[in-house]
Amino acid sequence: MKTDVPKQFLEVGGEAIIIRTVRRFLEYDSEIRIIISVHKDFRIYTEELLLKSGLADRSIQLTEGGNTRFDSVKNGLLLIKDNSAIVGIHDAARPFVSNQTISNCFKTAVNKGNAIPCIPVNESLRVTDQDLSQAVKRDHYKVVQTPQCFRVSEIKEAFLQPYNPSFTDDATVLEFAGGTIHLVEGNIENIKITSPFDLLIANAILTNE
């Protein structure tokens, strides 16, 4: 983003992205427990945001983020004591996840042990190898989103393995540990805001909600 603060603290429609994200999960379940992994330099900033937004009295805990997503998630998992519970791991910069997507993930994870939201690929795809490229069938591919939901006992065990640069998300951590991933339907508005162009899309989504 080339901004002074991480992208999740930027505002969309007058409110920080991370606060909008938290509200989505509270709208799904007002009693849901939320753990936020945040860089130590922004812990107080996050606490002030929660207070300003009227969320400080909710069941929200903060823990220190790590050098990688893997470390940050692992730190968050350490605060969960009920290994029989279901945890949803979500990107703070995805403030437009729908209630239906959250429900799809949690309910499927209860039945199958995990659930990963995905949407179809609408663009043509090509695989490249140095100077060569070849068309591939887009029907064979999905765009992966969050929340990625897991049985706590299983995802905690998966995070005991050493970090691997191939871990692009939490599903790959479980997969490397031998787990089978279950896909559910996501929602197209559930974008991850990572660039100035994404901010334009986010404001357009807000205008049409």
BALUM-420703 format. One record per residue (C-alpha): x, y, z. Coordinates in nm, 2 decimals, m for minus. Layout:
BEGIN
<east: X, north: Y, up: Z>
...
! end
This chain:
BEGIN
<east: 0.00, north: 0.00, up: 0.00>
<east: 0.30, north: 0.23, up: 0.06>
<east: 0.13, north: 0.38, up: 0.36>
<east: 0.25, north: 0.46, up: 0.72>
<east: 0.02, north: 0.20, up: 0.87>
<east: m0.06, north: m0.16, up: 0.77>
<east: m0.34, north: m0.20, up: 0.52>
<east: m0.59, north: m0.33, up: 0.78>
<east: m0.58, north: 0.00, up: 0.96>
<east: m0.67, north: 0.21, up: 0.66>
<east: m1.02, north: 0.34, up: 0.64>
<east: m1.30, north: 0.24, up: 0.41>
<east: m1.62, north: 0.44, up: 0.44>
<east: m1.48, north: 0.62, up: 0.74>
<east: m1.40, north: 0.31, up: 0.94>
<east: m1.08, north: 0.11, up: 0.97>
<east: m1.08, north: m0.21, up: 0.76>
<east: m1.00, north: m0.43, up: 1.06>
<east: m1.30, north: m0.29, up: 1.26>
<east: m1.53, north: m0.36, up: 0.97>
<east: m1.39, north: m0.72, up: 0.95>
<east: m1.45, north: m0.77, up: 1.33>
<east: m1.81, north: m0.65, up: 1.29>
<east: m1.88, north: m0.90, up: 1.02>
<east: m1.81, north: m1.19, up: 1.26>
<east: m2.00, north: m1.02, up: 1.55>
<east: m2.30, north: m0.99, up: 1.31>
<east: m2.27, north: m1.36, up: 1.24>
<east: m2.25, north: m1.45, up: 1.62>
<east: m2.26, north: m1.17, up: 1.88>
<east: m2.10, north: m1.41, up: 2.13>
<east: m1.81, north: m1.52, up: 1.91>
<east: m1.47, north: m1.51, up: 2.06>
<east: m1.22, north: m1.31, up: 1.86>
<east: m0.84, north: m1.32, up: 1.88>
<east: m0.64, north: m1.06, up: 1.69>
<east: m0.27, north: m1.12, up: 1.62>
<east: m0.11, north: m0.78, up: 1.58>
<east: 0.24, north: m0.64, up: 1.55>
<east: 0.37, north: m0.52, up: 1.88>
<east: 0.41, north: m0.17, up: 1.75>
<east: 0.04, north: m0.15, up: 1.67>
<east: m0.10, north: m0.32, up: 1.98>
<east: m0.19, north: 0.00, up: 2.16>
<east: m0.32, north: 0.15, up: 1.83>
<east: m0.55, north: m0.15, up: 1.79>
<east: m0.68, north: m0.13, up: 2.15>
<east: m0.76, north: 0.24, up: 2.09>
<east: m0.94, north: 0.15, up: 1.77>
<east: m1.15, north: m0.11, up: 1.95>
<east: m1.23, north: 0.14, up: 2.22>
<east: m1.33, north: 0.41, up: 1.98>
<east: m1.55, north: 0.17, up: 1.79>
<east: m1.74, north: 0.05, up: 2.09>
<east: m1.59, north: m0.30, up: 2.07>
<east: m1.35, north: m0.29, up: 2.37>
<east: m1.60, north: m0.47, up: 2.59>
<east: m1.66, north: m0.76, up: 2.35>
<east: m1.48, north: m1.09, up: 2.38>
<east: m1.18, north: m0.98, up: 2.19>
<east: m0.82, north: m1.07, up: 2.28>
<east: m0.50, north: m0.94, up: 2.13>
<east: m0.18, north: m1.14, up: 2.09>
<east: 0.16, north: m1.05, up: 1.94>
<east: 0.20, north: m1.12, up: 1.57>
<east: 0.51, north: m1.29, up: 1.43>
<east: 0.75, north: m1.25, up: 1.14>
<east: 0.52, north: m1.46, up: 0.92>
<east: 0.15, north: m1.54, up: 0.89>
<east: 0.25, north: m1.89, up: 1.02>
<east: 0.39, north: m1.74, up: 1.34>
<east: 0.10, north: m1.50, up: 1.39>
<east: m0.16, north: m1.77, up: 1.35>
<east: 0.04, north: m2.00, up: 1.58>
<east: 0.04, north: m1.73, up: 1.85>
<east: m0.33, north: m1.69, up: 1.82>
<east: m0.40, north: m2.06, up: 1.85>
<east: m0.20, north: m2.08, up: 2.17>
<east: m0.48, north: m1.88, up: 2.34>
<east: m0.75, north: m2.13, up: 2.26>
<east: m0.79, north: m2.39, up: 2.54>
<east: m1.08, north: m2.58, up: 2.40>
<east: m0.93, north: m2.83, up: 2.15>
<east: m1.28, north: m2.96, up: 2.05>
<east: m1.38, north: m2.61, up: 1.93>
<east: m1.39, north: m2.48, up: 1.57>
<east: m1.16, north: m2.19, up: 1.49>
<east: m1.20, north: m1.96, up: 1.19>
<east: m0.87, north: m1.80, up: 1.07>
<east: m0.94, north: m1.49, up: 0.87>
<east: m0.75, north: m1.21, up: 0.70>
<east: m0.80, north: m0.88, up: 0.88>
<east: m0.81, north: m0.71, up: 0.53>
<east: m1.12, north: m0.90, up: 0.42>
<east: m1.40, north: m0.68, up: 0.55>
<east: m1.67, north: m0.80, up: 0.31>
<east: m1.70, north: m1.17, up: 0.40>
<east: m2.07, north: m1.26, up: 0.40>
<east: m2.27, north: m1.41, up: 0.68>
<east: m2.35, north: m1.70, up: 0.45>
<east: m1.98, north: m1.77, up: 0.38>
<east: m1.89, north: m1.76, up: 0.75>
<east: m2.18, north: m2.00, up: 0.82>
<east: m2.08, north: m2.23, up: 0.53>
<east: m1.73, north: m2.26, up: 0.68>
<east: m1.81, north: m2.31, up: 1.04>
<east: m2.10, north: m2.56, up: 0.98>
<east: m1.89, north: m2.77, up: 0.73>
<east: m1.59, north: m2.77, up: 0.97>
<east: m1.81, north: m2.91, up: 1.24>
<east: m1.91, north: m3.20, up: 1.02>
<east: m1.58, north: m3.26, up: 0.83>
<east: m1.31, north: m3.11, up: 1.04>
<east: m1.22, north: m2.81, up: 0.82>
<east: m1.37, north: m2.59, up: 0.55>
<east: m1.21, north: m2.35, up: 0.31>
<east: m1.42, north: m2.09, up: 0.11>
<east: m1.35, north: m2.06, up: m0.26>
<east: m1.49, north: m1.90, up: m0.57>
<east: m1.46, north: m1.99, up: m0.94>
<east: m1.19, north: m1.85, up: m1.16>
<east: m1.35, north: m1.64, up: m1.43>
<east: m1.04, north: m1.54, up: m1.63>
<east: m0.84, north: m1.76, up: m1.87>
<east: m0.53, north: m1.91, up: m1.72>
<east: m0.19, north: m2.01, up: m1.85>
<east: 0.09, north: m2.19, up: m1.68>
<east: 0.44, north: m2.06, up: m1.75>
<east: 0.78, north: m2.23, up: m1.75>
<east: 1.06, north: m1.99, up: m1.84>
<east: 0.98, north: m1.88, up: m2.20>
<east: 0.70, north: m2.13, up: m2.25>
<east: 0.33, north: m2.10, up: m2.16>
<east: 0.04, north: m2.34, up: m2.19>
<east: m0.33, north: m2.29, up: m2.14>
<east: m0.50, north: m2.47, up: m1.85>
<east: m0.86, north: m2.55, up: m1.78>
<east: m0.99, north: m2.28, up: m1.54>
<east: m1.25, north: m2.53, up: m1.42>
<east: m0.97, north: m2.71, up: m1.24>
<east: m0.88, north: m2.41, up: m1.03>
<east: m1.04, north: m2.21, up: m0.75>
<east: m0.96, north: m1.87, up: m0.58>
<east: m0.91, north: m1.94, up: m0.21>
<east: m1.05, north: m1.70, up: 0.05>
<east: m1.09, north: m1.69, up: 0.43>
<east: m1.22, north: m1.76, up: 0.70>
<east: m1.05, north: m2.10, up: 0.69>
<east: m1.21, north: m2.31, up: 0.96>
<east: m1.06, north: m2.60, up: 1.14>
<east: m1.11, north: m2.83, up: 1.44>
<east: m0.88, north: m2.67, up: 1.69>
<east: m0.70, north: m3.00, up: 1.79>
<east: m0.61, north: m3.07, up: 1.43>
<east: m0.49, north: m2.73, up: 1.33>
<east: m0.29, north: m2.69, up: 1.65>
<east: m0.11, north: m3.02, up: 1.57>
<east: m0.05, north: m2.91, up: 1.21>
<east: 0.12, north: m2.59, up: 1.34>
<east: 0.37, north: m2.80, up: 1.54>
<east: 0.56, north: m2.87, up: 1.22>
<east: 0.85, north: m2.64, up: 1.12>
<east: 0.76, north: m2.34, up: 0.91>
<east: 0.78, north: m2.40, up: 0.53>
<east: 0.79, north: m2.12, up: 0.27>
<east: 0.53, north: m2.32, up: 0.08>
<east: 0.27, north: m2.24, up: 0.35>
<east: 0.07, north: m1.98, up: 0.16>
<east: m0.23, north: m2.01, up: 0.40>
<east: m0.36, north: m2.22, up: 0.69>
<east: m0.50, north: m2.49, up: 0.46>
<east: m0.16, north: m2.57, up: 0.32>
<east: m0.02, north: m2.61, up: 0.68>
<east: m0.29, north: m2.87, up: 0.75>
<east: m0.23, north: m3.03, up: 0.40>
<east: 0.14, north: m3.06, up: 0.46>
<east: 0.06, north: m3.24, up: 0.79>
<east: m0.15, north: m3.50, up: 0.60>
<east: m0.49, north: m3.34, up: 0.63>
<east: m0.76, north: m3.34, up: 0.35>
<east: m0.91, north: m3.00, up: 0.27>
<east: m1.28, north: m2.95, up: 0.22>
<east: m1.40, north: m2.67, up: 0.00>
<east: m1.72, north: m2.46, up: 0.04>
<east: m1.87, north: m2.17, up: m0.15>
<east: m1.73, north: m1.82, up: m0.07>
<east: m1.86, north: m1.49, up: m0.19>
<east: m1.71, north: m1.28, up: m0.47>
<east: m1.72, north: m0.96, up: m0.26>
<east: m1.49, north: m1.12, up: 0.00>
<east: m1.18, north: m0.95, up: m0.15>
<east: m0.85, north: m0.91, up: 0.03>
<east: m0.76, north: m0.54, up: 0.02>
<east: m0.39, north: m0.53, up: m0.07>
<east: m0.36, north: m0.24, up: m0.31>
<east: m0.49, north: 0.11, up: m0.38>
<east: m0.71, north: m0.04, up: m0.66>
<east: m0.86, north: m0.27, up: m0.41>
<east: m0.96, north: 0.03, up: m0.20>
<east: m1.15, north: 0.16, up: m0.50>
<east: m1.34, north: m0.17, up: m0.52>
<east: m1.40, north: m0.17, up: m0.15>
<east: m1.56, north: 0.17, up: m0.16>
<east: m1.78, north: 0.06, up: m0.46>
<east: m1.89, north: m0.24, up: m0.26>
<east: m1.99, north: m0.02, up: 0.03>
<east: m2.18, north: 0.21, up: m0.20>
<east: m2.39, north: m0.08, up: m0.33>
<east: m2.45, north: m0.26, up: 0.00>
! end
